[in-house]
Amino acid sequence: MPPSWHFPPSFSKAADAPRMVSAAPDILQSVAMLLQTAPGERFLVPEYGFDWHELLFEPASGLSNTVFNPEYLRQRLGDVLAVFEPRAELLEVHTSGEPVEGRVTLDLVLRDKTTGKLLGLQHTVG
């Protein structure tokens, strides 16, 4: 697969070209961008993104389908990644934070399907 633009975009004066990434860094940047995008934010692909609002603001009494249920979150994130980042497979999700704070930190373990290499990504929501 050809390299992609580094995010956020930046340019190298020496090379007179944009910074590029490939392989694992490309996958991790793609997943991070997906997690930072709300559905509907990209009007050409309105289904792109992940709906954190629905999970973060669900009543704390029903933790079965919230961001604090790692199995539910793994399934939801895995479904979104299968569509928008098929190069990665989500293996594990660990969450930390407090529901009343409205801030959650995710530790994701992904597998690069091309190389089999394990990748780690930490992402904070809220």
N, C-alpha and C positions, 0 to 999 in steps of 0.2 A: 504494500500500500504506500502511495507517495506521501511525503511529509505534509503536515498541515501548518497553518499559521500558529505561532505562539500566541497564547492569550494571557494578558491583553496584548494586542498587536504592538510590536516595536520594530525598529529598523536598525540595521547595522550600517554605519557610515563606511566602514572599511570594506564590507562586501557589497555595499550599495544594493541591499536586498532586505526583505523582511526576515525576522528571526523565524525559524521553522522548528517544529518538533516532530518526532516520529516514535513509533513503538509505545513503550509504557508511558512516557510523559504525555504523549498524545491522548492515550486512553484516559489517563487520570484527569487531564484538563477537560476532556469531553464530558466525563462523568460529573466533575465539579460544575461545569456550565449547565448541565442538565438539572442538577440539584438546585441551582440558583435561579432557575427560570420557572415562573408560574405558568400553568397552562393558559393559553390565550394571549400571552405576552408577545409571542412571535406571530404576527397576523398571517403570514404565509403558511405557517405550520402550527395552527392554533392548539393542537393536542400535545405539542412538545412541552416538556417540563414535568414538574412534580408538585402536587397540591399539598403543600405543608400546612396551609391554613386549616384545611379540613381536619388534619391530625392534631395540630397544636391546640386548636380551640374546641375540641370535643370535650364534653364534661369529664372532669377528672374521676368521677365515680365509675365510669364505664371504661376501664383501662384495657378491655379486651381488643379493641380496634384502634388503639392510639399509637402514637410514636413511641410509647414506653413498653409496647409489646413487641419484642424483637422478632418473633416469628411472623407476626402480621406485617410488620414493617419490611422484613426480608422478602416476603411474598410480593408486597406492593412495589417495592423498589426493583425486585427482580423482573417483574412484568414490564415495568417502564424501561429498564435497561435492555431487555430482550428486543424491544421495538427500536429504541433510539441509540443504543450502543451495543450492538450484537457482538463486538469483539471481546466484551467482558462478561464474565459470569460472577454473580454475587454469591459468595460463600457464607459470609458471616456479617452480622450487624450487631454492634454493641452500642448502647445508648447511656448517656449520663446527663444529669441535670435535674431540675425540679419542675413539675408541671406549673406551679404557681409563678415561677420566674418567666415562663414563656420562652425559655432558651434551652436548647437541647444540643448536645455534641454527639455526633455519630462517628464511630470508628468502623469503617468498612474494610472487609477483606474481599478482594476481587481476584479472579484468575483470568489472565490474558489467554484467550482461547487459541491464539496462534502459537504462542511459545510455551504455554502451561505455567508461566511464571506467576507467582503470587504478588499482588500489589496491595498496598495499604493506602487508605485515604481517610483523613479526618476532616469532617465538615460540621460547622456550627450553624444551627438554624435558630432564627428568632432574634 
